[in-house]
Amino acid sequence: MMRQFLAAAFVAAMATAAHAQVSDDVVRIGVLTDLSSWGRDNSGPGSVEAARMAVEEFGPTVLGKPIEIISADHQMKTDVGVQIVRGWFDNGKVDAVVDIPNSGIAIAVHNMVRERNKIALLSGPGASSLTDELCSPNTVHFAYDTYALSKVTASAVIKEGGKSWFFVTADYAFGQQLERDATRFINEIGGKVLGSVKHPTNTADFSSFALQAQSSKADVVAFANAGQDTDNSIKQSGEFGLVQGGQKLVGLLMFDTDVHAVGLNAAQGTYMTTASYWNMDEKTRAWSKKFYARANVMPTMIQTGVYGSVLHYLKAIQAAGTDDPKAVMAKMRELPIEDTFVHGGKLREDGRVIRDMYLAKVKKPSESKEPWDYLDIVKTVKGEDAYRPVSESKCPLLKK
């Protein structure tokens, strides 16, 4: 009897070992981010630290194999980003690519990931096309997109009387799609777009764009840009007296780090939508203080998205018993998403993570109680109400 029991146990152990497979005996995750350009503060070194914190929280190994985090700077250049990822896949044995601030680069890598049967965990790019007409079974869009940012922000501002809009838009994929998505919701809710002006990325002088926005006499001046472009455009709009003249400022993609760079005097009253905020509850504050000790900034939604996507990826590998991309993606869709910043999240078949979003308003200087206490959370919007519904999607992976 004992001999039979031991034989059965041996067979079971061998079956488990055969099933629990990790390619190359290492789970290797590449953080492709911006370490040197205008998106550095919102992602950059902080994204690398967030990935490491996810590994530390999960444990040093998965399925008994080590987890390795590597990183590289795409410099906001598509050719550089694609070359890095190709090298990672061909020679570096990277299993998943994380972050990728810049939608143009993300779209190129997203296509490569599908071709190479790898996994993309995107928290940096915003283009909603990634989970719409360009959707892929190998991509997770974790933090935010242009659809949700536009819908949540435009709906709230129009209800407060901001009927007419003027856009200051970054002239690349993300900015253009953000303006298109926002224009749609503005028109649907009864507002009107009076005009827009496009600017190249990494622009230092926004004076002519601010003057055009001012002369439009629009109720709302919306910035469809990111990083230092957002900082500079809001600062210079303040210097030209747009807010004093009665115009509302809206950052369609704004982070805590942008408010920190601009300062409360210039940014106060600005509306923004975010997927996370460091000062929501005891758990978010505790995690964020650990992050601050390592990164010297409070985390943005890109950085908390890197943390959450890596953690969910590792949980899925553990549950699947393998790092095979198809099996892992199936588990990522099956398991609820739970981490410090996401509760009851769900990965949809199109790659879109359905999670709560938050409408926020930048505080007045007198309302801030401590460093980085910048936002009032005005409203929580359920993921089902924030993101593109299945009925509107062009993604063939979704069953309608």
N, C-alpha and C positions, 0 to 999 in steps of 0.2 A: 504493500500500500504506500509506504513511504517512498519507495523507488518510483512508483507511478506518479506520485505527487511532485517529486523533484523533476521528473522528466517533463511533466506538464508545465511546471514553472519555468524550466529552461526554454521550452518551445515558446512560451508567452514572452519571455525576456528577449529571445532572439527576434520574434515578430515585432516587438516594440522597437528594438534597436534598428531593424531594417526599415521600419516606417519613419522613425525619427531621423531624417536625413537633412543635413545642412551642406550645401554646396561648398566645396573647398575648405570645409571644416571651420569657416569663419562667416559670421553675418557682418557684412561690410556695408556701411551706410555713408554715402557721399553728400555732404552739405555744399551745394552749389549756391554761392551767395555773393553779395557785393561787399568787398572789403576795402574798396578804395574810391568809390564814386558817390553819387548823390543819395543812394539808398542805404549807405553804410550804417547809419544810426538806427534805422528802422528794422534792419535784419542783421547782416554782417557778423561781427564777432559774437554778438548776442545770440544769433541763431545757432552758432556752433556750440556755445555754452548750453543753450536750451536742449540741444540734442544729447549732449553729455549728461545733463540732469535727468533726462528721460531714461537713459541707460542705467544710471546710478539708482534710480527709483525702481526700475524693473529688476535689476540684479546684474552682476558682471557677465553672466552667461545666459544663453537660451538654448534649450535642448542639450545642455552640457557643452556648448561651443562658445568661444569668445565673441564679443560684439565689438566691432571697431568703428570709430567715427573718424572720417577724414574730411577735409574741406578744401575748397579752392575758390578763387576770385574770378568771376566772369567779367568783371570790369564794365558791366552794362553793354557788352558787345556780343551779338548773337554768334558770330564766328568763333569767338574765344570760348563761349559757353559750350557750343557744340563740340569743339575740339577737345575740351576737357572731358566731357561726358563720354565721347567716343574712346578716349584713352582709358578712362575708368572701366568701361565695359570690355574693351579689347585686351587690356594688359593689367588692370588693377583689380579685377574680380569684384567689382562693386555690384551689390544686389539691388539697392534702392537709392534713388536720388531725391534729396530733400530741399525744400525752401524755394529757390529760384525767383527772387524778386525781379520783375521785368517780364511782361506778358509775351513779348516777341520771342525772347529766349526760351521761356517756358513752353510755348507752342512748338518750337523746333525740337526741344528735348522730349516733350510729350509724344511727338510722332516717332522719335527714335526709340523711346522706351517700348512703345507698342511693337515696333519692328523687331527689337532685340529680346522681347519677352522679359523685360525687367519691370520695376515698379517705380512710379513717380509719386512722391508725397508732397504736394504743393501747398504751401501756405503763403508764399511771397507774391505770386502773380494774382491779378484780379480779373482778367478777361473771362466773362461768363461763357464765351464760346467754347472754352475748354470742356465744359460738361453739357454743351448744347450740340451744335452741328459737328464739332470736332471730338466728341466724346470717345473715350477709349476704355476698355475693360481693365487696363493696367494703371490708371491714374486715379489718385485721390485728391480732390480739391477741398482742403480742410478748413480754411479760416474764413474767407469772405470772397465775394465776387462783385462785379459791377452791377449786376441785377439787384442784389440785396442792398448794397450801399445806396443806389439810386432810389429804389422804392421806399425804403425806410425814411431816408432823409427828406426826399421831395414831398412825400405825403405829410410829414409833420410840419414842414416850413410853410407849405401852401395853406394848411389849416390855420396857421398863425398869421395869415394875411400876405404872405410872399407870393403874389400872383404872377408877376412878370420876372423873367430870369435872363441873365447874360452869363455866358460861359467864358472862362479863361482856361484853355485846354492844351495839355501837352500833346505835341504832334507825333504820337506813336500809337501802337495798337491799343494799349490800355486806356490812354486818355480819350481816344476817339470812341472806343466802345462805351466808356463811362458816360460821355456826353450823349451818345445815342440812347443808352438805356434811360438816363435821367430825362431826356426830352420826351421819350414815350410816356413816362409816368406823369410828367408835368402836364402834357396835353390831355391825358386821360382824366386827371383830377380837376381839370378846368383852368389850369394856368396857361401861360404863353411864353415862348422863348423869343426874345427881342433880337438876339444876335449872339455871336461868339467870335473869339479870336484865338488862333493857334500859335503856340510858341515852341521853339526847339527845347529839348531837354537840357538841363544843367545851365539854365539862363540866369545871369546875375542881375540884369537890368529889366525890371518889369514896369518901368514908368509909363511907357507908351500903352501897354496893355491895361494898366490901371486907369489911365485917362480915358481909354475907349469904354471901359466898363462904367466909369463915372458918367460919361456923356450919354450913355444909353438910357440913363435914368430908370433902369430896371430896379424893382424892389429888392431883388436878390442877385448877388454876384457869386457864382459858383465856380470853384476851382477844381477842374478835372485833371489834376496832376498829382505828383507825389514827391516825397523826400524834400530835398533842399529847394526844389521848385515851389512846393507848397509854402515852405517857410518864407521864401523871398517874396512870393506874390502876396501873401497876407500881410507881411511887414510893410511892404511898399504901398499896399492899398490903404493901410492905416495911416501912413505918412501923407497920402494924398487926401485924407479926410473922407473916405467913402462912408464909414460908419457914422461919423459926425453929421454927414449929409443925409442920413436916414436909410442907407442901404444895409441890408443884412448880408453877412458873409457866411458862406457855406463851404466847408472843406469836404468834398465828396470822398476823398480818401485822406484821412488825417490820423495821426498816431499821437500817443502821449509825448513821444520824443519831439514831434513837431511843435506841440504846445510849449514844451520846455525850451525849445530853441527860439520860438517867437516871443515868448513871455506873456503873462496873463494880461498885461496892459493892452497889448496889440490884439491878442486872440480872444479876449473875453466876449462872451455872447455868441461865439461861432458854434454852429451846429455841426455834428459829425456822427457817424455811425461806426460802431466797433463790435468786434466779436468777443472781446474780453476787456477787462479792466482790472488792474492790480488791486484796487481798494474795494472789492465787492464784499468780501467776508473774511473771516479769520484765516481760512485755508489759503485763499488767494494772496492775502497779505503776507502770510508766513513763507509761501513759496517765492513770492516776489522779492522779499527781503534777502533770501538766499541768493536769488538771481542777481540782485543789485550788488551784493558783496563780490560777485564774480565779474559782472559786466559794467558796473558803475552807472547803470541806467535802470529805470523800471521797465518791465517787459512790454513790448508792443504786441498786438494781436498776431503779427507774423511770427514773433519769437515764441509766444505761447502755443501757436499753431505747430511750429516745429516740434516743440516738446510733446504736444498731444498726438501728433501724427506718428512720431517715432515710437511712442509708448504703445499706441494702438497696433502698430505694425509688429512690434515684438510680442505683444499678447496674442496676435493672430498666428504668428509662427509657432508659439508654444502650443496653442490650441490645435493647429493643423498637424503638428508633429513633423513639419518639414518647412523649408524656406522656398519650396517650389512656388513661383509667382501665382499660378492659377489657384492653387490650394489656399495660399495666404490671402489672396483677394477675396475668395469665397468666405473665409473666416472673418475678414475685416467687415464684410457686408452683414454677416450673421451676428457678430458680437455687438452689443450696445457700446457706445463710446462713452467712457467714464474716465475723467481725470480731474485735476484741480479746477479747471476752467470750463469743462464741458460735462453736462449731466444729461444722460438719456439721449445722446446724439445717435444718429443713424447714417450709415453710408449707403447711398442710393445706387442703383445699378449704373447710372450715368457717371458715377464718380463724385457726385456732389454730396458733401457731408451736410446733413440737415441738423442745424443747431440754433439755439437762440442768438439773436442779435440785439444790440442795445443802442438806442438813440441817446446821445449825450450832448450836453451843452457846456462850453468852457466857462468856468467860474470867473467871477470878478476877483481881483486881488484880495479884497477884504473878506471874501468867503473861503479862501484857502487856509486850512488849519495847520498844514505841515508841508514839507518839501514833496513835490510830485502830487499833491492833492489838487488836481486840476479840473476834474470832470464831475458834473452832476448827471447821474443816470436818470434821464427823463422818462424813459419807457423801455420795457422789455418786450421784444417782438418775437413770437414763437417762430421757429425755423420754417414751419409749414406756411406761415404767412409772409416770411421774408424772401424766400428763394423761389426760383422759377417753378411753377407747378408742372406736373407731368403732362397735363393737357396742352401746355404751350410748347413743350420741348420738341426739338428736331432730332433728338438722339435716338438712333434705332435700337439701342440697348434697352430702352424703357418699354414696358408693356402698357399700352394705353387702354 
